[in-house]
Amino acid sequence: MPKCQLDGCGISCEFGCSCMSTVGGCDCECENQTLPAFSWLKGMERADPELVVNFTASDMPIVRLAEIFDLLFPGQIAIPASKARVRVTTDQVIRQVKLGDLVETIGLAPLKKPLVGRSVADLKP
């Protein structure tokens, strides 16, 4: 059973999991649940590729991570065909990485640079 913990938040899941944090907060999600609340974007107007984040994942499908990043940067995230079935596990927490750089670090491909973030107001249910 995958477990993810990061900066005061954590989750155990039947399938894969991931967590992301900033000074604004932390969110964790399971592969088979709804998309995250993005509470770590608190106080921001837009998703910012320059935002410094911390990240961890355990057995999380790259396709699921692409969904999350596509919500933040609509239409700008691609999955290389050779990685379509990859499950991402970080050996340790990835700390102090720019959100835009994290996209590439986990194996996704930005379709444009710099990435243009979605309005945070558009992410709220």
DOZAFI-651073 format. One record per residue (C-alpha): z, y, x. Coordinates in steps of 0.2 Angstrom, whole numbers, padded with zeros to 4 digits, always signed. Example, Ala and Ser with C-alpha at 12.3 -4.5 7.8 and 13.67 -1.06 7.14 Angstrom:
# DOZAFI-651073
+0039-0022+0062/+0036-0005+0068/
This chain:
# DOZAFI-651073
+0000+0000+0000/-0006+0016+0009/+0007+0030+0011/+0004+0048+0016/+0018+0060+0021/+0015+0078+0027/+0027+0093+0029/+0039+0089+0015/+0027+0080+0003/+0022+0063+0002/+0014+0049-0009/+0012+0030-0010/-0004+0024-0018/-0011+0007-0024/-0027+0013-0014/-0031+0027-0002/-0021+0043+0000/-0022+0060+0008/-0011+0076+0010/-0015+0093+0015/-0004+0108+0019/-0003+0126+0024/+0011+0139+0024/+0008+0140+0005/+0012+0123+0001/+0007+0105+0001/-0003+0093-0010/-0005+0074-0009/-0017+0063-0019/-0021+0045-0022/-0039+0039-0022/-0039+0033-0040/-0030+0049-0048/-0036+0066-0053/-0041+0079-0040/-0027+0089-0032/-0019+0104-0039/-0023+0114-0023/-0006+0122-0023/-0008+0125-0004/-0020+0138-0009/-0007+0148-0017/-0009+0167-0015/-0027+0166-0010/-0042+0173-0019/-0055+0160-0012/-0055+0144-0002/-0057+0150+0016/-0065+0139+0029/-0055+0149+0042/-0038+0144+0034/-0027+0134+0046/-0021+0118+0038/-0013+0101+0042/-0020+0085+0036/-0017+0066+0035/-0025+0052+0026/-0023+0033+0025/-0037+0022+0019/-0045+0036+0009/-0064+0034+0005/-0074+0048+0013/-0083+0050-0004/-0067+0055-0012/-0063+0067+0002/-0081+0074+0000/-0077+0077-0019/-0061+0087-0014/-0071+0098-0001/-0085+0100-0013/-0073+0108-0026/-0068+0120-0012/-0085+0123-0006/-0098+0119-0020/-0114+0112-0015/-0111+0114+0004/-0104+0097+0008/-0114+0081+0013/-0109+0063+0017/-0120+0056+0031/-0128+0040+0024/-0121+0030+0039/-0103+0035+0033/-0105+0032+0014/-0093+0017+0014/-0081+0024+0027/-0062+0024+0023/-0053+0038+0033/-0037+0035+0041/-0029+0048+0053/-0020+0040+0067/-0008+0055+0066/-0007+0071+0057/-0021+0083+0061/-0012+0099+0064/-0017+0117+0064/-0036+0114+0061/-0047+0126+0052/-0052+0120+0035/-0070+0122+0039/-0068+0112+0055/-0058+0098+0046/-0074+0095+0036/-0083+0089+0052/-0067+0081+0060/-0066+0068+0045/-0085+0064+0046/-0092+0075+0033/-0107+0087+0036/-0107+0105+0031/-0124+0110+0024/-0122+0128+0029/-0111+0138+0041/-0100+0147+0037/-0095+0138+0022/-0092+0150+0007/-0077+0146-0003/-0075+0145-0022/-0063+0157-0031/-0046+0149-0032/-0045+0155-0050/-0060+0143-0054/-0049+0128-0047/-0035+0130-0060/-0036+0119-0075/
